[in-house]
Amino acid sequence: MTIPADAAGRAPLRTVLFGFGLGGRVFHAPLLEQDARFSLDVIVTSDPGRARAASAAYPGAVVVPPADAALALAGGLDLAVISTPPATHAPLALAALDAGLNVVVDKPFAHSPEAAAEMMAAAAAGGKLLSVFQNRRWDGDFLTLKALVERGDLGSVTRFESRMESHKPAVTKAWKKQAGAAEGGGILFDLGPHLIDQVLQLFGPAEPVWAEVHARREAGGPDDDVFVVLRHDSGVLSHLWMNSLAPQAGERFRVSGSKAAWTKRGVDPQEAQLDAGLRPGDAGYGSEDPAAWGRLGVDGSTVAVPTEPGRYQDYYAAVAAAVQDGKPNPVDPADSLRGLEMIRQIHAGL
């Protein structure tokens, strides 16, 4: 289902998408296509198979292999979306900003805090939007948890537990096998930006106080099993797990407060739905099976809490409003910069 154009009848934001891997193919391209405030005009990928898939799925887009070819078209574009390996985020974003484009960058925002700060300075100097695709702020389970915290249903939260775990013994992407922390590789750079961003949104500023960072697949390789403890200024302790080698995934969330706890298993369904062809506005999009709803209460007395529908489409709606109407940036890059600083602290041994 396509979201209608705005009432002002303005032309859509002409967009170039850099990258057509998982992020570009499953998240960005479908979300851009279904919103009439955007037009997907150019897709950049050097992989022949991905290029064929992009041309088949989006016949109205020009598919080019090199970034330079896309940037040469910048005079006819408004927005660049960057969904490529982390070490390329900063160079591509800086080139796009220099070409006069607004920019959305996938997570991790950059491979280093210094690179992120350079991107932010360039956007400010050019008066362009620079936003980070922290889509997990619009996960249905996170939206549900945020409402529980804001209503006080948990009481005073003391401990927050969050996990993103899977069982993927084989690494299929060459760059993921090779990229170390200096290039933004490893699971802490991959999933840490999601988990850290969520807890900072919920409980405010924090410092990492403990971390266990392991490379289980290959000694000396990129980290694939990480546990981090953050202490928030508010007093909340956040325990975060990221693991690619978990035979059984743990609870997605377990949040303990003075009145009750909320426990949730399973993952937000939007990625799987988008990959299967479902789009925002289609029946059932963003909705979770009631069997997966989290439970609120104390042992012996808990109730199922309906999970709010996930709303990834809200991110791009807010990007359009920011560019066209001067509304707030849906994800301030300063938030993601703080996450990168924390990741560096952890890799440096705190």
Residue pairs with C-beta under 8 A, 6 or more apart in sequence:
1 34
1 279
1 280
1 281
1 282
2 33
2 34
2 35
2 36
2 281
3 34
3 35
3 36
3 37
3 280
3 281
3 313
3 317
4 36
5 12
5 36
5 37
6 37
6 320
6 324
10 37
10 324
12 36
12 37
12 38
12 39
13 37
13 38
13 39
13 78
13 79
13 102
13 320
13 323
13 324
14 39
14 41
14 76
14 77
14 78
14 79
15 32
15 38
15 39
15 40
15 41
15 42
15 77
15 78
15 79
15 80
15 81
16 41
16 42
16 43
16 44
16 70
16 73
16 74
16 77
16 79
16 80
16 81
16 96
16 101
17 24
17 28
17 29
17 32
17 40
17 42
17 43
17 44
17 61
17 81
17 83
18 24
18 44
18 67
18 70
18 80
18 81
18 82
18 83
18 84
18 92
19 44
19 45
19 82
19 83
19 84
19 106
20 29
20 43
20 44
20 45
20 47
20 50
20 51
20 53
20 54
20 83
21 50
21 83
21 84
21 173
23 83
23 106
23 133
24 43
24 45
24 81
24 83
25 50
25 53
25 54
25 57
26 271
26 274
26 275
27 83
27 133
27 135
27 271
27 274
27 312
28 81
28 83
28 104
28 106
28 133
29 40
29 43
29 54
29 57
29 58
30 274
30 279
31 274
31 280
31 312
31 313
31 315
31 316
32 38
32 40
32 81
32 316
33 40
33 58
33 279
34 279
34 280
34 281
34 313
35 313
35 316
35 317
35 320
37 316
37 317
37 320
37 324
38 79
38 316
38 320
39 60
40 58
40 60
40 61
41 60
41 61
41 62
41 73
41 76
41 77
42 61
42 62
42 63
42 64
42 70
42 73
42 77
43 51
43 54
43 58
43 61
43 62
43 63
43 64
44 63
44 64
44 65
44 66
44 67
44 69
44 70
45 51
45 54
45 63
45 65
46 65
46 66
51 63
51 65
54 61
54 63
55 61
55 63
62 73
64 70
67 92
67 95
71 95
71 96
71 99
74 96
74 99
74 100
74 101
75 100
77 101
78 101
78 102
78 323
79 101
79 102
79 103
79 104
79 319
79 323
80 92
80 93
80 96
80 101
80 102
80 103
80 104
81 103
81 104
81 106
81 133
82 88
82 89
82 92
82 93
82 96
82 103
82 104
82 105
82 106
83 106
83 133
84 92
84 106
85 175
85 179
85 183
85 184
86 108
86 110
86 111
86 179
86 183
86 184
86 185
86 189
87 111
87 179
87 183
87 184
89 105
89 106
89 108
89 109
89 110
89 111
89 115
89 119
89 184
90 110
90 111
90 112
90 115
90 116
90 118
90 119
93 103
93 105
93 110
93 119
93 122
93 130
94 118
94 119
94 122
96 103
97 103
97 119
97 122
97 123
97 126
97 128
97 130
98 122
98 126
100 126
100 128
101 128
102 128
102 129
102 130
102 323
103 119
103 123
103 128
103 129
103 130
103 131
104 131
104 132
104 133
104 319
105 119
105 130
105 131
105 132
105 133
105 333
106 132
106 133
107 132
107 133
107 134
107 193
107 194
107 197
107 336
108 184
108 189
108 190
108 192
108 193
108 336
108 339
108 340
108 343
109 116
109 119
109 132
109 193
109 333
109 336
109 337
109 339
109 340
110 116
110 119
110 184
110 340
111 182
111 183
111 184
111 189
112 182
112 184
112 340
112 344
113 337
113 340
113 341
113 344
116 333
116 336
116 337
116 340
117 337
119 130
119 333
120 130
120 333
120 334
120 337
122 130
123 129
123 130
123 333
129 319
129 322
129 323
129 329
130 329
130 333
131 319
131 322
131 329
131 330
131 331
131 333
132 331
132 333
132 335
132 336
133 315
133 331
134 193
134 194
134 197
134 315
134 331
134 335
134 336
135 312
135 315
136 142
136 194
136 197
136 198
136 268
137 197
137 198
137 201
137 315
137 331
138 310
138 311
138 312
138 314
138 315
139 268
139 270
139 310
140 268
140 269
140 270
140 286
140 287
140 288
140 307
140 308
140 309
140 310
140 311
141 252
141 253
141 264
141 266
141 268
141 288
141 294
141 307
142 198
142 268
143 308
143 310
143 311
144 264
144 294
144 305
144 306
144 307
144 308
145 202
145 253
145 255
145 262
145 264
145 294
146 201
146 202
147 308
148 154
148 255
148 262
148 296
148 305
149 157
149 202
149 255
152 259
153 259
153 260
153 262
153 296
154 255
154 256
154 257
154 258
154 259
154 260
154 261
154 262
154 296
155 257
155 258
155 259
155 260
156 257
156 258
156 259
157 203
157 236
157 255
157 256
157 257
158 235
158 236
158 237
158 256
158 257
158 258
159 236
159 237
159 238
159 239
159 255
159 256
160 199
160 202
160 203
160 236
160 237
160 238
160 239
160 253
160 255
160 256
161 238
161 239
161 240
161 241
161 251
161 253
161 254
161 255
162 195
162 198
162 199
162 238
162 239
162 240
162 241
162 252
162 253
163 240
163 241
163 242
163 243
163 249
163 250
163 251
163 252
163 253
164 191
164 194
164 195
164 241
164 242
164 243
164 252
165 241
165 242
165 243
165 244
165 246
165 249
165 250
166 243
166 244
166 246
166 249
167 244
167 245
167 246
167 247
167 249
168 244
168 245
169 217
169 245
171 177
171 217
175 185
176 185
176 222
177 221
177 222
178 185
178 222
179 185
179 186
179 222
180 186
180 222
181 188
181 189
181 222
181 223
181 347
185 222
186 215
186 222
186 223
186 224
186 226
187 222
187 223
187 224
187 225
187 226
187 242
187 243
187 244
188 213
188 223
188 226
188 228
188 242
188 343
188 346
188 347
189 343
190 242
191 242
192 226
192 228
192 240
192 242
192 339
192 342
192 343
192 346
193 336
193 339
193 340
193 343
195 228
195 240
195 242
196 230
196 240
196 339
196 342
196 343
197 335
197 336
197 339
199 206
199 230
199 232
199 238
199 240
200 206
200 335
200 338
200 339
201 335
203 232
203 234
203 236
203 238
204 232
204 233
204 234
205 232
205 233
206 230
206 231
206 232
206 233
206 236
206 238
206 342
207 230
207 231
207 342
207 345
208 228
208 229
208 230
208 342
208 345
208 346
208 350
209 229
209 230
209 231
209 350
210 227
210 228
210 229
210 350
211 226
211 227
211 228
211 229
211 346
211 350
212 225
212 226
212 227
212 228
213 223
213 225
213 226
213 346
213 347
214 223
214 224
214 225
214 226
215 221
215 222
215 223
215 224
215 225
216 224
216 225
216 245
217 224
217 244
217 245
224 243
224 244
224 245
225 242
225 243
225 244
225 245
226 240
226 241
226 242
226 243
226 346
227 239
227 240
227 241
227 242
228 238
228 239
228 240
228 242
228 346
229 237
229 238
229 239
229 240
230 237
230 238
230 240
230 342
231 237
231 238
232 238
241 250
249 265
251 263
251 264
251 265
252 264
252 265
252 266
252 267
253 262
253 263
253 264
253 294
254 261
254 262
254 263
254 264
255 261
255 262
255 263
260 296
260 297
260 298
261 296
261 297
261 298
262 294
262 295
262 296
262 305
263 294
263 295
264 292
264 293
264 294
264 295
264 307
265 292
265 294
266 288
266 292
268 288
268 310
269 286
269 287
269 288
269 289
269 310
270 285
270 286
270 310
270 312
273 284
273 285
273 286
274 312
278 284
278 285
279 285
280 286
280 311
280 312
280 313
281 313
285 309
286 309
286 310
286 311
286 312
287 307
287 309
288 307
288 309
288 310
290 304
290 306
292 307
293 304
293 305
293 306
293 307
294 304
294 305
294 307
295 302
295 303
295 304
295 305
296 302
296 303
296 304
296 305
297 303
314 330
315 330
315 331
318 327
318 328
318 329
318 330
319 330
321 327
322 328
322 329
322 330
